[in-house]
Amino acid sequence: MSMPNFSDMMKQLKEAGEKMQDVQKQLEKLIADGEAGGGMVRAKVNGRQKLLELHIDPEIMDDVDMVQDLVVAAVNNALEASAQLAQNEISKAAGGMINPADIMKNLNLGQ
């Protein structure tokens, strides 16, 4: 039985770490949109699941309960879209070597 080549293994680990740093930078640039109430509330989040923008149609501001419900729905829709984009990016970078769900869990994404 041959011994594993630790030099090659270390090189692969280093390359994987560099790829993950690149993916994290890419996730900052990815934008996902979500909306609710037929577009009365719209949210934008990035691939790191940070809320970037929130738009609320001024005409609905007199119904606080509805606005609150629509904001929650729009942000959740955007976060779900962001998690899917992130998983796709991670899958591309991992090239099938690593389970994207595990990486997302370690990055605290899509929870």
Kinemage of the C-alpha trace (Angstrom):
@kinemage 1
@onewidth
@group {chain A} dominant
@subgroup {mainchain}
@vectorlist {calphas} color= white
{ca met a 1} P 0.000 0.000 0.000
{ca ser a 2} L 1.428 3.382 -0.965
{ca met a 3} L 1.601 6.294 1.417
{ca pro a 4} L -0.538 9.329 0.603
{ca asn a 5} L 1.356 12.266 -0.821
{ca phe a 6} L 0.947 14.863 1.917
{ca ser a 7} L 2.515 17.573 -0.217
{ca asp a 8} L -0.209 17.116 -2.855
{ca met a 9} L -2.899 17.008 -0.174
{ca met a 10} L -1.649 20.259 1.381
{ca lys a 11} L -1.528 21.891 -2.040
{ca gln a 12} L -5.136 20.847 -2.716
{ca leu a 13} L -6.260 22.170 0.682
{ca lys a 14} L -4.530 25.485 0.018
{ca glu a 15} L -6.178 25.739 -3.407
{ca ala a 16} L -9.570 24.918 -1.906
{ca gly a 17} L -9.098 27.636 0.722
{ca glu a 18} L -8.192 30.159 -1.953
{ca lys a 19} L -11.254 29.171 -3.991
{ca met a 20} L -13.485 29.653 -0.953
{ca gln a 21} L -12.062 33.143 -0.380
{ca asp a 22} L -12.840 33.948 -4.006
{ca val a 23} L -16.375 32.581 -3.599
{ca gln a 24} L -16.956 34.748 -0.538
{ca lys a 25} L -15.915 37.824 -2.535
{ca gln a 26} L -18.237 36.781 -5.376
{ca leu a 27} L -21.133 36.325 -2.968
{ca glu a 28} L -20.796 39.965 -1.933
{ca lys a 29} L -21.458 40.943 -5.566
{ca leu a 30} L -24.448 38.659 -6.199
{ca ile a 31} L -27.801 40.394 -5.838
{ca ala a 32} L -31.117 38.636 -5.219
{ca asp a 33} L -34.522 40.290 -5.281
{ca gly a 34} L -37.695 39.458 -3.423
{ca glu a 35} L -41.088 41.055 -3.466
{ca ala a 36} L -44.508 40.785 -1.888
{ca gly a 37} L -47.920 42.267 -2.429
{ca gly a 38} L -47.517 42.377 -6.187
{ca gly a 39} L -44.381 44.513 -5.881
{ca met a 40} L -45.683 46.892 -3.226
{ca val a 41} L -42.709 45.812 -1.110
{ca arg a 42} L -39.381 44.894 -2.691
{ca ala a 43} L -36.133 43.799 -1.072
{ca lys a 44} L -32.581 43.294 -2.373
{ca val a 45} L -30.009 41.170 -0.594
{ca asn a 46} L -26.514 40.087 -1.566
{ca gly a 47} L -25.148 36.558 -1.694
{ca arg a 48} L -23.877 36.925 1.873
{ca gln a 49} L -27.522 37.483 2.846
{ca lys a 50} L -27.151 41.121 3.823
{ca leu a 51} L -30.182 43.313 3.201
{ca leu a 52} L -29.109 46.048 0.766
{ca glu a 53} L -32.348 47.796 -0.142
{ca leu a 54} L -35.971 47.863 0.927
{ca his a 55} L -38.666 49.663 -1.036
{ca ile a 56} L -42.173 50.178 0.332
{ca asp a 57} L -44.870 51.735 -1.831
{ca pro a 58} L -45.944 54.904 0.034
{ca glu a 59} L -49.599 54.215 -0.786
{ca ile a 60} L -49.724 51.278 1.652
{ca met a 61} L -48.121 53.041 4.606
{ca asp a 62} L -51.446 53.598 6.361
{ca asp a 63} L -51.902 49.847 6.991
{ca val a 64} L -49.080 49.016 9.418
{ca asp a 65} L -49.980 45.342 9.838
{ca met a 66} L -50.020 44.752 6.093
{ca val a 67} L -46.711 46.597 5.628
{ca gln a 68} L -45.062 44.508 8.320
{ca asp a 69} L -46.321 41.261 6.784
{ca leu a 70} L -45.239 42.290 3.292
{ca val a 71} L -41.775 43.369 4.472
{ca val a 72} L -41.219 40.013 6.156
{ca ala a 73} L -42.420 38.151 3.055
{ca ala a 74} L -40.317 40.229 0.627
{ca val a 75} L -37.143 39.893 2.702
{ca asn a 76} L -37.656 36.155 3.154
{ca asn a 77} L -38.191 35.744 -0.604
{ca ala a 78} L -34.982 37.647 -1.304
{ca leu a 79} L -33.051 35.601 1.276
{ca glu a 80} L -34.264 32.338 -0.268
{ca ala a 81} L -33.192 33.530 -3.721
{ca ser a 82} L -29.842 34.623 -2.280
{ca ala a 83} L -29.271 31.228 -0.656
{ca gln a 84} L -29.938 29.507 -3.990
{ca leu a 85} L -27.519 31.827 -5.811
{ca ala a 86} L -24.888 31.211 -3.123
{ca gln a 87} L -25.325 27.455 -3.349
{ca asn a 88} L -24.912 27.611 -7.139
{ca glu a 89} L -21.709 29.652 -6.829
{ca ile a 90} L -20.294 27.320 -4.192
{ca ser a 91} L -21.139 24.278 -6.320
{ca lys a 92} L -19.276 25.767 -9.264
{ca ala a 93} L -16.230 26.568 -7.142
{ca ala a 94} L -16.198 23.223 -5.335
{ca gly a 95} L -16.381 21.264 -8.566
{ca gly a 96} L -18.175 18.383 -6.864
{ca met a 97} L -15.431 17.904 -4.268
{ca ile a 98} L -17.393 19.384 -1.361
{ca asn a 99} L -21.071 19.404 -0.448
{ca pro a 100} L -22.300 23.017 -0.991
{ca ala a 101} L -24.778 22.700 1.880
{ca asp a 102} L -21.926 21.998 4.294
{ca ile a 103} L -20.014 25.045 3.084
{ca met a 104} L -23.106 27.252 3.326
{ca lys a 105} L -23.641 26.049 6.883
{ca asn a 106} L -20.046 26.948 7.747
{ca leu a 107} L -20.516 30.390 6.171
{ca asn a 108} L -23.821 30.862 8.079
{ca leu a 109} L -25.805 31.171 4.840
{ca gly a 110} L -29.229 29.796 4.060
{ca gln a 111} L -30.057 28.967 7.647
